[in-house]
């Protein structure tokens, strides 16, 4: 591939390496600034001169967090990167939606060269609006609560129109993502505007069907019956907040215009309030969790799974490292807040296990109830209509890429698998067996992107998910085999409860 590629909007120059080409900072939509704040993404203004595509675009506005040390106040952020192997032939396309809780992250943080080169796939890593700029709603604001989802749809349309120039097949696009990105894929599986824009989906630690008990992600977080919000409810939250903070004054005229003039840094202070997409509008006409459970989703093959110790990330960072340790006494209080009259039954169910710390018991309960149960329910819902493959990432010796407190056994924590798929800026301290696991995982993922089936020559067999069968594919060093996921996570207990 040459370093200059002609797009529908104009030519771009990227960087050419020995095995791959990298094009960064390609605009896929107009800057959502000024009058375009809180509007659907608009077309890019074409250009004629060769545009530099050797540096990442701006991350979307965000403040730094414990899990993403990125800060930005620049709303001009709708850019994507393309990593393409320098081999002949048309290749599958994999579009990555990053995680970060809905308020943090950027596509350029994920170096996809290893995946692209080893597996001969084209990888697209975009930015999209986050938090209050991506999911804000207000009475009279069209498409409220869904701007980030619309950005992702614009990325997929860009891929459809341009990816052939990079050797990618626009008719073989896999949407894959982790955590909040995987959660968004749950929306794309039911969104009318996403139909036909992708052909397979990979959902890593997504939570489209999660009903998190109180304090699941951090102390003080209320329990939720759904991760999705009705549009009128989110509009009310936006109206109430804007009024309380003085962002709008009725006597000054157009309220939406006033909101579009609020400084970004001021908006970002409330960004975490707006991470739950809204349904009831044109982007998401119905609640995605209800649509998924009812079989009303786009029929594409799906690969999905979760990590063995998901909740240790949240307990480690937001309880232990934050100076709010889970003591035996506090555990009883947390159980009561989370499960009410069922608290004693939960305590009894887990008392037979030996936990070195009360924090590990709390993390196991949350992993099973919030993450494993919702993963299982999603697999059950999807497999009734679509070919579905389910995994559990189970390397309890995974390197720490986050600031866990000393001595805290993070295990196979939420996001631990990312080091095995991407290079994240610092060399991952993977052992030989872990590097082999990384190669196997990327082969599974790429095979699935090629054909809708992760199996391939030289790989341990991976059976499709079958409703009623408690087994899934466990992914761990020297141990890639079927495991009884339902028993490991006490799913019968939780479903009966």
C-alpha positions in Angstrom: 0.0 0.0 0.0 1.2 3.5 -0.8 1.4 6.2 1.8 -1.3 8.2 0.0 -4.8 6.8 -0.1 -7.7 8.5 -1.9 -10.9 8.7 0.2 -14.3 9.9 -0.9 -13.5 13.2 0.8 -9.9 13.7 -0.4 -6.4 12.2 -0.3 -4.6 11.3 3.0 -1.0 10.4 3.7 -0.2 7.9 6.4 2.9 6.1 7.5 4.2 2.9 5.9 6.1 0.3 8.0 7.6 -3.0 7.0 4.5 -5.1 7.5 1.7 -2.6 7.8 0.5 0.9 7.0 -1.0 3.3 9.7 -3.3 6.2 8.9 -4.3 8.3 11.9 -6.5 11.3 12.5 -8.8 10.7 9.6 -12.0 12.8 10.1 -15.2 10.7 9.6 -17.6 13.5 10.5 -17.5 17.3 10.8 -16.3 18.7 14.1 -19.3 18.6 16.5 -18.5 22.1 17.7 -20.6 25.3 18.1 -24.0 24.8 16.5 -23.1 21.1 15.9 -22.7 20.3 19.6 -25.4 17.8 20.5 -26.4 17.2 16.9 -26.2 14.0 14.7 -22.7 13.8 13.1 -22.6 15.8 9.9 -20.6 15.1 6.6 -16.9 16.0 6.4 -16.0 19.0 4.3 -14.0 17.6 1.3 -10.4 18.6 0.7 -8.2 18.5 -2.4 -4.6 18.8 -1.1 -3.1 15.7 0.5 -4.0 15.7 4.2 -1.6 14.6 6.8 -2.7 11.3 8.5 0.4 10.5 10.6 -0.8 11.7 14.0 -3.8 10.7 16.1 -6.8 13.1 16.2 -7.9 14.8 19.4 -9.4 12.5 22.0 -13.0 13.4 22.7 -13.5 15.7 25.8 -12.8 13.9 29.1 -11.1 14.3 32.4 -8.5 11.8 33.6 -9.7 8.8 35.6 -8.1 6.0 37.6 -8.3 3.8 34.5 -7.6 6.3 31.6 -5.0 9.0 32.0 -6.4 11.1 29.2 -7.5 14.7 29.3 -9.1 16.8 26.6 -11.3 19.8 26.2 -11.4 19.8 22.4 -14.7 19.0 20.9 -13.2 18.6 17.4 -12.6 14.9 18.0 -14.4 12.7 15.4 -11.4 11.0 14.0 -10.3 7.4 13.4 -7.2 5.4 12.7 -6.7 2.6 10.2 -4.1 -0.2 10.6 -3.8 -2.3 7.4 -1.3 -5.1 6.6 0.9 -4.7 3.5 -0.3 -7.9 1.9 -2.2 -8.5 -1.3 -5.9 -9.4 -1.4 -9.1 -8.2 0.2 -9.2 -8.5 4.0 -11.9 -8.7 6.7 -12.4 -5.4 8.6 -12.6 -5.1 12.4 -14.0 -1.9 13.9 -13.0 -1.4 17.6 -15.2 0.4 20.1 -13.1 1.3 23.1 -14.2 1.1 26.7 -13.8 3.6 29.5 -17.1 3.7 31.4 -18.6 6.0 28.8 -16.6 9.0 29.9 -13.0 8.1 29.0 -10.8 6.6 26.3 -9.7 7.0 22.7 -9.3 4.8 19.7 -5.6 5.8 19.2 -4.7 4.3 22.6 -5.0 0.8 21.0 -2.1 -0.2 18.8 -3.7 -2.8 16.5 -0.6 -3.6 14.4 0.0 -7.0 16.0 -3.6 -8.1 15.3 -3.6 -6.6 11.8 -0.2 -8.1 10.7 -0.5 -11.6 12.4 -4.1 -12.1 11.3 -4.2 -10.2 8.0 -7.1 -8.0 8.9 -7.8 -4.3 8.6 -8.5 -2.7 12.0 -10.3 0.6 12.5 -10.1 2.4 15.9 -12.3 5.4 16.1 -13.1 8.1 18.7 -16.7 8.9 19.5 -18.4 11.5 21.8 -18.5 10.5 25.4 -20.3 11.4 28.6 -22.3 14.6 28.6 -21.3 15.4 25.0 -22.3 12.0 23.8 -25.4 11.1 25.8 -27.0 14.3 27.1 -30.7 14.8 26.6 -32.9 17.9 27.1 -36.5 18.7 26.1 -36.6 19.7 22.5 -33.1 18.4 21.7 -33.3 16.0 18.8 -31.6 12.6 19.2 -30.9 13.3 22.8 -29.0 10.5 24.7 -27.7 8.9 21.5 -25.0 11.1 19.9 -22.2 8.7 20.7 -24.1 5.9 19.1 -24.7 8.0 16.0 -21.0 8.8 15.8 -20.3 5.0 15.7 -22.9 4.6 13.0 -21.1 7.3 11.0 -17.8 5.4 11.5 -19.5 2.3 10.0 -20.8 4.3 7.1 -17.3 5.7 6.5 -16.0 2.1 6.5 -18.6 1.1 4.0 -17.6 3.9 1.7 -13.8 4.0 2.2 -12.3 0.9 3.6 -11.7 -0.8 0.2 -8.9 1.8 -0.4 -7.0 0.2 2.5 -7.6 -3.4 1.3 -10.6 -4.0 3.5 -13.8 -5.7 2.5 -16.8 -3.4 3.1 -19.0 -6.5 2.9 -17.2 -8.2 5.8 -17.2 -5.9 8.8 -17.0 -7.1 12.4 -17.9 -4.6 15.2 -15.9 -5.5 18.3 -15.5 -3.8 21.6 -14.9 -4.1 25.3 -16.8 -2.8 28.3 -18.7 0.4 27.4 -17.8 -0.2 23.7 -19.3 -3.7 24.0 -22.3 -2.2 25.7 -22.8 0.1 22.7 -22.7 -3.0 20.4 -25.8 -4.2 22.3 -27.5 -1.0 21.0 -26.3 -1.5 17.4 -27.7 -5.0 17.4 -31.2 -3.5 17.7 -30.8 0.1 16.3 -32.6 0.5 12.9 -29.8 2.8 11.6 -27.1 0.2 12.3 -28.8 -2.6 10.2 -26.5 -3.8 7.4 -23.5 -1.7 8.5 -21.8 -4.7 10.2 -21.9 -8.4 9.6 -20.6 -9.9 12.9 -20.2 -8.7 16.4 -17.7 -9.5 19.3 -18.8 -8.4 22.7 -16.1 -8.4 25.4 -17.4 -7.8 29.0 -20.5 -6.0 27.7 -23.5 -5.3 29.9 -26.5 -4.7 27.7 -28.6 -7.0 29.9 -27.0 -6.1 33.3 -29.1 -5.2 36.2 -26.4 -4.1 38.6 -27.1 -4.2 42.4 -26.3 -1.2 44.5 -22.5 -0.5 44.8 -21.5 -2.7 41.8 -19.1 -0.3 40.2 -18.3 1.9 43.2 -19.6 2.8 46.7 -22.8 4.9 46.6 -23.9 3.8 43.2 -27.6 2.9 43.3 -28.9 -0.4 42.0 -30.4 -0.3 38.5 -33.2 -2.4 36.9 -31.7 -1.6 33.4 -28.6 0.1 32.0 -30.8 2.0 29.5 -32.9 5.0 30.2 -36.3 6.1 28.8 -35.8 9.4 26.8 -38.3 11.4 28.9 -36.5 10.4 32.1 -33.1 11.4 30.7 -34.5 14.7 29.4 -35.8 15.4 32.9 -32.3 14.8 34.3 -30.8 17.1 31.7 -33.3 19.9 32.4 -33.0 19.6 36.2 -29.2 19.7 36.1 -29.0 22.6 33.6 -31.4 24.6 35.8 -29.6 23.8 39.1 -26.2 24.7 37.6 -27.4 27.9 35.9 -26.6 26.7 32.4 -29.9 27.9 31.2 -32.0 31.0 32.1 -35.5 31.1 30.5 -35.5 34.9 30.4 -32.4 34.8 28.1 -34.2 33.1 25.2 -33.3 29.9 23.4 -32.3 27.3 26.0 -30.5 25.0 23.6 -28.4 27.9 22.3 -27.5 28.7 25.9 -26.4 25.1 26.5 -24.3 25.1 23.4 -22.4 28.1 24.8 -21.5 26.5 28.1 -17.7 25.9 28.4 -16.6 22.3 27.8 -14.7 22.1 31.1 -17.8 23.1 33.0 -19.9 20.4 31.2 -17.3 17.7 31.9 -17.8 18.1 35.7 -21.1 16.4 35.1 -20.1 14.0 32.4 -20.5 10.8 34.5 -24.2 11.5 34.9 -24.7 10.9 31.2 -23.5 7.4 30.3 -26.8 5.6 29.9 -28.1 5.8 26.3 -31.8 6.8 25.9 -34.4 4.8 24.1 -37.8 6.0 22.8 -36.4 8.2 20.0 -35.5 7.5 16.4 -32.0 6.1 17.1 -33.3 3.5 19.7 -37.0 3.2 19.4 -37.3 0.6 22.1 -35.3 -0.5 25.1 -32.3 -2.6 23.8 -32.5 -5.0 26.7 -36.1 -5.8 26.1 -35.5 -6.1 22.3 -32.6 -8.5 22.8 -34.5 -10.6 25.2 -37.5 -10.7 22.8 -35.3 -11.8 19.8 -35.8 -8.4 18.0 -32.2 -7.9 16.9 -30.1 -8.0 13.7 -29.3 -11.6 12.8 -25.5 -11.6 12.8 -23.1 -14.1 14.3 -21.9 -13.1 17.7 -18.9 -14.0 19.8 -19.2 -12.8 23.4 -17.8 -13.4 26.9 -16.5 -12.0 30.2 -13.6 -12.3 32.5 -13.2 -14.7 35.4 -12.8 -11.9 38.0 -14.6 -8.9 36.4 -15.5 -7.0 39.6 -12.0 -7.1 41.1 -11.2 -4.1 39.0 -13.9 -2.0 40.6 -13.3 -3.3 44.1 -9.6 -2.9 43.8 -9.7 0.7 42.4 -12.8 2.2 43.9 -12.9 0.5 47.3 -9.4 -0.7 48.3 -7.2 1.9 46.6 -9.7 4.7 47.3 -9.4 4.1 51.1 -12.8 2.5 51.5 -11.8 -1.2 52.1 -14.3 -3.9 52.3 -14.1 -5.2 55.9 -16.2 -8.2 57.2 -18.5 -5.7 58.9 -18.8 -3.5 55.8 -19.5 -6.6 53.6 -22.6 -7.3 55.6 -23.8 -3.7 55.1 -23.0 -3.9 51.3 -25.0 -7.2 51.0 -28.0 -5.6 52.7 -27.9 -2.6 50.4 -27.5 -4.7 47.3 -29.9 -7.6 48.0 -32.2 -6.5 50.8 -34.2 -9.4 52.2 -32.0 -11.8 50.2 -28.8 -10.6 51.8 -28.6 -13.6 54.3 -29.2 -16.1 51.5 -26.3 -14.6 49.5 -24.0 -14.6 52.5 -24.8 -18.2 53.2 -24.3 -19.2 49.5 -20.7 -17.8 49.5 -19.8 -18.7 53.1 -18.6 -22.1 52.1 -15.8 -20.6 50.0 -12.6 -19.5 51.6 -11.7 -15.9 50.8 -8.5 -14.4 52.0 -10.2 -10.9 52.1 -13.8 -9.8 52.5 -13.1 -7.6 49.4 -12.5 -10.8 47.3 -15.8 -12.2 48.5 -17.6 -9.0 47.6 -15.9 -9.0 44.2 -16.9 -12.6 43.6 -20.5 -11.9 44.4 -20.6 -8.9 42.1 -18.8 -10.8 39.3 -21.3 -13.6 39.5 -24.5 -11.6 39.9 -23.8 -8.6 37.7 -21.3 -9.8 35.0 -21.6 -13.6 34.6 -25.4 -13.7 34.9 -25.9 -10.9 32.3 -23.3 -12.5 30.0 -25.2 -15.8 30.2 -28.6 -14.2 29.7 -27.3 -12.4 26.6 -25.8 -15.6 25.2 -29.2 -17.4 25.8 -31.1 -14.6 24.1 -28.8 -14.4 21.0 -28.3 -18.1 20.5 -32.0 -18.5 19.9 -31.6 -16.8 16.6 -27.9 -16.2 15.8 -24.8 -18.4 15.7 -23.2 -17.6 19.1 -19.8 -18.5 20.6 -19.1 -17.7 24.3 -15.8 -17.5 26.2 -14.4 -16.7 29.6 -11.0 -15.1 29.9 -9.4 -16.7 32.9 -5.7 -15.8 33.2 -5.5 -14.9 36.9 -1.8 -14.0 36.4 -2.6 -11.3 33.9 -0.3 -8.3 34.1 -1.7 -5.2 35.9 -2.2 -2.2 33.6 -4.1 -0.3 36.3 -3.0 1.0 39.7 -4.3 -1.8 41.9 -3.3 -1.5 45.6 -0.2 -3.5 46.6 -1.0 -7.0 47.6 -4.5 -7.0 46.0 -4.9 -10.2 43.9 -6.5 -8.7 40.8 -6.9 -12.0 39.0 -8.6 -12.0 35.5 -10.0 -8.5 36.1 -12.2 -6.5 33.9 -10.2 -5.3 30.9 -7.3 -7.7 31.6 -7.6 -9.3 28.1 -6.9 -6.1 26.3 -3.1 -6.5 26.7 -3.4 -9.8 24.8 -5.1 -8.2 21.9 -3.4 -4.8 21.6 -0.2 -3.0 22.5 -1.2 -0.2 24.9 1.8 2.0 25.0 4.0 0.1 27.4 5.5 -3.3 26.8 3.2 -5.9 28.3 5.0 -8.2 30.7 3.6 -11.3 29.2 5.3 -14.7 29.8 5.8 -17.2 27.0 2.5 -19.1 27.7 0.7 -15.7 27.9 2.1 -14.7 24.5 0.9 -17.9 23.1 -2.6 -17.3 24.6 -2.5 -13.8 23.0 -1.8 -15.3 19.6 -4.5 -17.9 20.0 -7.1 -15.2 21.1 -6.3 -13.0 18.1 -6.6 -16.0 15.8 -9.9 -16.9 17.2 -11.1 -13.3 16.9 -9.8 -12.9 13.3 -11.2 -16.3 12.2 -14.6 -15.2 13.5 -14.3 -11.9 11.6 -13.5 -13.9 8.4 -16.2 -16.5 8.6 -18.4 -16.1 11.6 -16.6 -19.1 13.2 -13.5 -18.8 15.5 -12.2 -22.3 14.8 -9.2 -22.8 12.6 -6.3 -25.0 11.9 -4.1 -25.6 14.9 -6.5 -24.1 17.4 -8.3 -25.9 20.2 -11.9 -26.6 19.2 -14.5 -24.1 20.2 -18.0 -25.4 20.2 -20.9 -23.0 19.5 -23.0 -22.0 22.5 -26.1 -24.2 23.1 -28.9 -23.1 25.3 -29.0 -25.2 28.4 -25.4 -26.3 28.1 -23.5 -24.8 31.0 -20.1 -24.9 29.3 -18.2 -22.1 27.5 -14.6 -21.8 26.1 -12.2 -20.9 28.8 -9.1 -18.9 27.7 -6.1 -19.2 30.0 -2.4 -20.0 29.5 -1.9 -23.7 28.8 -5.6 -24.2 29.5 -8.0 -23.5 26.6 -10.9 -25.9 27.2 -14.5 -26.0 28.0 -15.5 -25.0 31.5 -18.7 -25.2 33.5 -19.4 -21.4 33.5 -22.8 -21.8 35.2 -21.4 -23.8 38.1 -18.3 -21.6 38.5 -20.5 -18.5 38.9 -23.5 -20.1 40.7 -25.9 -19.0 38.0 -28.6 -21.4 39.1 -28.6 -19.8 42.5 -28.8 -16.3 41.0 -31.5 -17.2 38.6 -33.6 -18.7 41.3 -33.0 -15.8 43.6 
